[in-house]
Amino acid sequence: MVTVGSGTLGLSVAAPPGTEQEALAVAAEHFACCSELVYQDGGTIGTYADEIRTRTSWRFWWD
């Protein structure tokens, strides 16, 4: 499922990244589109990569 709003994008994820390397690559792509995903709560790309490995939905936004 995909949702699109004014400045937002939501994606349903059937198969999140399975390995740490895959998750880091996906996290870097997310960072390129929406750096706030990583920077919120003082995070890093590594911690964000760990988080997305268990999520079945991803949300992006632009201010």
C-alpha positions in Angstrom: 0.0 0.0 0.0 1.1 3.5 -0.7 -0.3 6.7 0.7 0.5 10.2 -0.6 -0.3 13.4 1.2 0.8 17.0 1.0 4.4 16.5 1.9 4.1 12.9 3.0 4.6 9.4 1.6 3.7 6.2 3.3 4.9 2.8 2.1 3.8 -0.7 3.2 6.8 -3.0 3.4 6.3 -6.7 2.6 9.9 -7.7 3.1 12.1 -5.3 5.2 15.9 -5.5 4.8 17.1 -8.9 6.2 20.8 -8.2 6.8 22.6 -5.4 8.4 24.3 -4.5 5.1 20.9 -4.3 3.3 19.4 -2.2 6.1 22.4 0.2 6.0 22.0 0.6 2.2 18.2 1.2 2.5 18.8 3.6 5.4 21.2 5.6 3.3 18.6 5.9 0.6 16.0 7.0 3.1 18.4 9.6 4.5 19.0 11.0 1.0 15.2 11.6 0.7 14.3 12.6 4.3 17.3 13.2 6.6 14.9 14.0 9.5 14.1 10.2 9.7 17.7 9.7 11.0 18.3 12.9 12.9 15.1 12.9 14.9 15.8 11.8 18.5 19.6 12.2 17.9 19.9 9.0 15.9 22.4 7.8 13.4 22.1 5.9 10.1 23.2 2.8 12.0 20.4 3.0 14.6 17.9 3.9 11.9 19.0 0.9 9.9 18.4 -1.4 12.9 14.9 0.1 13.3 13.7 -0.4 9.7 14.6 -4.1 9.8 11.5 -4.7 11.9 9.1 -2.2 10.4 6.4 -3.2 8.0 5.6 0.4 7.1 7.8 3.4 6.3 6.7 7.0 6.4 8.6 9.9 4.8 7.8 13.7 5.0 9.1 17.0 3.8 8.8 20.3 5.5 
